[in-house]
């Protein structure tokens, strides 16, 4: 909580990223959300990355029930 406030006031803009890295085994941290993460090259922070959306995602898990509905309709 305090780190988020500090980042909001003085933090990094995370403008420069590494190439997305996918880990094989479950891991804590940024890759725990999507299995893939990028690293900010300015501050070295790991950020979760979504390959399907091709963007950095927030720290919360997101369920997409629409994808499962589309599969049922197509069948």
NORQUIMO-V534677 format. One record per backbone hydrogen bond with DSSP energy under -1.0 kcal/mol. CO is the residue of the C=O (numbers start at 1). NH is the residue of the N-H. If there is no record, write none. Layout:
BEGIN
CO,NH
CO,NH
END
This chain:
BEGIN
1,5
2,6
3,7
4,8
5,9
6,10
7,11
16,41
21,37
29,32
30,33
31,35
35,23
36,49
37,21
38,47
39,18
40,44
45,40
47,38
48,57
50,54
50,55
55,50
65,69
66,70
67,71
68,72
69,73
70,74
71,75
END
